[in-house]
Amino acid sequence: MTDVSSRLERVMSNESDIKVAVAATSLLHQKANDIRQKCISWQSYHSSQMISDRDFKFITTYEKVTADNRAEFVQQHSMEMAETFLTMLSTVSKDETIQYILCLIDELFLEDRNRVEIFHTYCSKRKDALWKHFFPLILRDDEFIQNMTALLIAKSACWSVKNRLESGDLTLYLNWLIERVKANTEYIQTIARCLQLMLRIDEYREAFVNLNGLTAIFDAFGNCSNFQIQYQLIFCVWICTFDKNLVLKMNRYNAIPKLADILSESIKEKVIRMILATFRNMIEKPAEEPEIARENAITLVQCKVLKHLEILQQSGQKFDDPDIKDDIDFLYQKLQESIQDLSSFDEYSTEVRSGRLEWSPVHTTEKFWRENAARLNEKNYELLKILIRLLEASNEPMVLSVAAHDIGEYVRHYPRGKVVIENLHGKELVMHLLSHEDANVRYEALLCVQKLMVQNWEYLGRQLEKEGKKDNTTSKKKEVSVK
């Protein structure tokens, strides 16, 4: 681990957060507690020769060991224990029994995370990998087996000093987790817990991002109102913001607006803490990219985070975690500084990048477009491409109306605007909006199309002026003739 700072270590070692981490898998562990109370008929397995004499002897002895004596017993019989448990996972077919064995292993890990090394050591002595015993189980139909195995894989992959998931196995596992995040299963808390563990490791985090895992997390926020799940998923985002390179990419996920929405509605301290800590990293970490930090600060202002910070400051609310007050003060100062020299174009570009277009003054001011239309060509037409993407992707009538209006104003004030918009395939998207169900969208689309149809606004203006003068001259001649 590189820069997943001392603060992360403090959060994870804090007793309350450890309790949260266990509670995070509450459904899984509620079922695990029930499964652990079951009595497996090992005699039947032994009589039918489904387990060996050695395994039968060990498991029946192990079940009689009390919790107080387990540490000593495990230390004395570590390799035998690993062999019995892993052999049974491979040879026993009944779901109920596999569930039980998995619960025994998880119990061992919960008591002492260093015990993952027992299983790794056993496998390495046989030139084997622990993953070979676990991966077939996440492909079974039983959801408890899938998710308990996934949790054991995460613990085995993160709590071991030397043994890491690599290449194909890592990709398989992360893709499995990502698909479960997208599916929003009833075990989503367990999946999020796996990610909380995995994303602390640099190589796992890099692979997760390359597999578009962050996209799945940010998409999940749209269907997530459970504060515990919000906390866990935001925790995953927070870990990623310790990586400067990932901070530079956060805007592509619309991170700030989505987290700002949750912040405005949340009353849970741990959710607020994670969001503020994430925002702080997004301003503090890109130290070598001050422009990115400034853009993030302006976006936070645009998303009304500054107002929310003022409310938190004025409320006098006391937080259990002192980091929250520090983050509030830090963010408030940085956001205040960011608005001191905020130009109208800064305001406009930030709003466009946020994807939350409103009828703010910059859109409707003639002077703004006259001075800034050409600036929409900057960074390879970045802002224009965003506007065009909004025409295609947004379902909000106001966003569509403003985007169509802005494209029309760009065409009107930039001589080659019509060609640029056509090359970016914006014209057909605007045309499509002519049949939109919302009257305001249809109106703005019609105005935009009219502007796209005019070849040269300056030429048209001169022609209209000439026509006006002609009409005046003709009317004067008629007056003289009448006289």
Secondary structure as UniProt FT lines:
FT   HELIX           6..13
FT   HELIX           15..23
FT   TURN            24..25
FT   HELIX           26..36
FT   HELIX           42..47
FT   TURN            48..49
FT   HELIX           53..62
FT   TURN            63..64
FT   HELIX           67..76
FT   HELIX           78..91
FT   HELIX           95..111
FT   HELIX           113..115
FT   HELIX           116..125
FT   TURN            126..127
FT   HELIX           131..138
FT   HELIX           143..158
FT   HELIX           167..183
FT   TURN            186..187
FT   HELIX           188..198
FT   TURN            199..200
FT   HELIX           202..210
FT   TURN            211..212
FT   HELIX           213..220
FT   HELIX           221..223
FT   HELIX           227..240
FT   TURN            241..242
FT   HELIX           244..247
FT   TURN            248..249
FT   HELIX           250..253
FT   HELIX           255..265
FT   HELIX           269..284
FT   TURN            287..288
FT   HELIX           290..302
FT   TURN            303..304
FT   HELIX           305..315
FT   HELIX           322..340
FT   HELIX           344..354
FT   HELIX           361..364
FT   HELIX           366..372
FT   HELIX           373..377
FT   HELIX           378..393
FT   HELIX           397..413
FT   TURN            415..416
FT   HELIX           417..423
FT   TURN            424..425
FT   HELIX           426..432
FT   HELIX           433..435
FT   HELIX           439..453
FT   HELIX           457..482
//
